[in-house]
Amino acid sequence: MTTLCADPDEAVAEVRDGSTVLVGGFGMAGMPVQLIDALIRQGATDLTVVSNNAGNGDTGLAALLAQGRVRKVICSFPRQADSWVFDGLYRSGEIELELVPQGNLAERMRAAGAGIGAFFTPTGVGTPLAEGKETREIDGRTYVLEMPIHGDVALIGAHRADRAGNLVYRRTARNFGPVMATAATSVVAQVSEVVEIGDLDPETVVTPSVFVDKVVAV
């Protein structure tokens, strides 16, 4: 059953030190900034963060990194014009990085949610990203074995939820939210509005309530 939380602090209260945290968003689009701010206040540390980017500017994920609370980042785009927080930490050896091609990142989380033990993909073959990984030739093409990414908790941003916890997204803010919601043991969603059961068109629900543990309207 989905719990409706009074505020973001209640929603992230159970995140533990050493957790793997899946953080939704494509840059700032769909990033659950209020949940991240609450996680900073909550104090969990030694975290592994899985996200598309490694933080933008000084807010959201970048603010969490700046607090020194993240041990490792698994992402596709660690560097962009405003990634100075991550850049500084990485160059000084204060944070680990696992670079994953964007499609592989999404598929590794989808595999976790679908119960797939591993999968072969051609993406990354012949590059340093494939070093140390099993490869196999299939129909004359070389593939590399990739493992699922499981999260202890997923922090995602959606547009609206009903009181049961069904989620709908708004345009590109949808991005990684749906796959992250299937790949984590506990899923926390921040939304703009919580409506009554029956007020959401079932055809627009992307993440069913069965995947969602906590919802908070911000």
N, C-alpha and C positions, 0 to 999 in steps of 0.2 A: 504493500500500500504506500502511495506517495504521501509524504508529509509536507504540508504547507508551512513554511517557516516565516516567522515574524520579521526577520531581518537577515542580511547576509552573514552576520557573525554567527547566528544560530546555524545557518546552513553549512558552514565549513568547520564547525566546532570539533568534529570527530576526525579530521585529517591528522595523521600521525607522522612523527619524524621518520624519515627514510622512505616515505611513500613515493610511488610513481603517479604523477598527476598529469592527466591529459587535459590540455587547455585549448578550447576551441578558438576559432578566429582565423582570418586571413588578413594579416596585418591587424588593424584595429576593427575590421568589419566582423562583427559577431563575437568579438572578444568579451568575455564576462568580467569586465573591469571591476565592478563592485564586489564580485566574489574574490577576485585576486586581492583587492584592498583589504577585505576581511581576513583573508589568509595571512596577509602581512601582520595584521593585528593579532591574529590567533597564535602565531609564533612557531608553527611547524618548520623544521629545518632538515638539512641533508636530503633535499628532495631531488628526484629526477623528473624533469618536466618534458613532456612531449607536446610539441606544437608546430605549426607550419613555420613560424618565424621565431626569432630569439629576442623579441621585444622591440618596441618602437618608442623612441624618445625617452621620456622619464616616467611614463605612466604605465599602468597595467602590468604586464609581464616584466617589462624593464624595471619597474619599481621593485618587484620581488627579487629579481637578480641583484639589484643594487644593495639589497639588504643582506646579501651573502647567504641566502637561505637555500640556494639551488646548487647541488653538487654536479649535476650533469644535465645537459640539454640534448634532446633528440629532435632534430628538425630538418627542414628542407632548405630554408633560406636564413642562415644565421647572420648574414651581413646585408645591410641596405644603408641608405643615406643617413638614417637616424638610429642606427644600432650601436651607438657609442658605448652604452653600458656593457653589452655583451662583448664588444671588441676589446674594451679595456680589461675585463675579467679574463678573457681567453688569452690575450697576449701576455698577461702576468701569471698565467698558469693556475688561476684560481677557480677555473670551471672546466669540466670536460665537455666534449662535443662528439656526438655521433651524427654524421651527415647522412641523410636518407633522401633519395630522389622523391619528389612529391607524390607521384603515383604509387611508388612502393610504400611510402608512409601511410597513405590512405588504405592500401590493400593489406598491409600488415595489421592495422587495427581492425579492418573488416574481417580478416582471417581469425583474429582473436574472438570477435563476436560470433562468428559462424562456427567456431569449434574446429577450425582447420589447423592441423599440426604444423604445416609449413607449405610453401608453394615455390614453384620455379618461375622466374621471370627473366627476360633478356636485358632488362634495364640495369645498367651498371657493369655488364660483362666487359672485361678488358680494361677496366679502370681500377684505381686504388680502392674503390668502394666494394669490389668483389674479392679483395685479397683475404685469404684464409677461409673463404666460404666454398662449400661444395658446388661444383658445376656439373652439368649433364648436357649431352647433345641429344636433342629431340628433333626428329625430321630434318636433320642437317643443320640445325641452329643451336648455338650454345646458350644455355640458361644458367642462372645462378640461384641457389636456394636461399630464400629469405624466411625468417621466423616471425611469428605473430608478435604484436606489441600489446600486452595486457596492462591495464591501469588499475591501481588501487582505487582511484577516484577520478572522475571526469568533471571538469567545470566547464559548462557550456552556456552559450547565450542563445535564447530563442525569442520569438516575438510575443506569442501568447501561449498560455496554458489554461486548461480547464482544471476544475478542482480535483479531478482524478489523476492529473499529471500528464495528459496528452499534450504534445507540443506541436506548434506550427512555427515556421521560420519566415523571415522577411528577406526575399530576394537573395543577394550574394552573402548575406550574413548567415545563411544556412551552412555553407562550406563543410567544415569537418565535424560539426555537431552530431549529425546522425550516426556516423561510424563510431565516434568516440562514445556515444551513449550505449552502444552494444558491447564495447570492449573493456569497460571498467566494472569493478565490483560494486562501486557506489557512484551514482550519477546525481549531480547537483546542477539545476538549471536556473538561471536568472532570466526573468521575462519582464516585459513591460506591463503586462496585465494578466490577472487570473480571472477567468469567467466561469459561469456555472456550467455544469455538465449538460451537454446538449446544445450549447451555444456555438461550438466549433463545428464546422462542416466536416464530417468524417473523411471526406475525400481530400481534405487539405492537411490532415494529420500526418506528419512525417515520422515522428518518434512517438510510438505508443507508450502509454503510462507504465506498462510492464517493465520498461527499461529505466524509469525515472524514480529515484528515491526521495529527492527533496526538490521543492520549487520555492523560489522567493521572488516576489514582485518588487522591482526597484524603479 
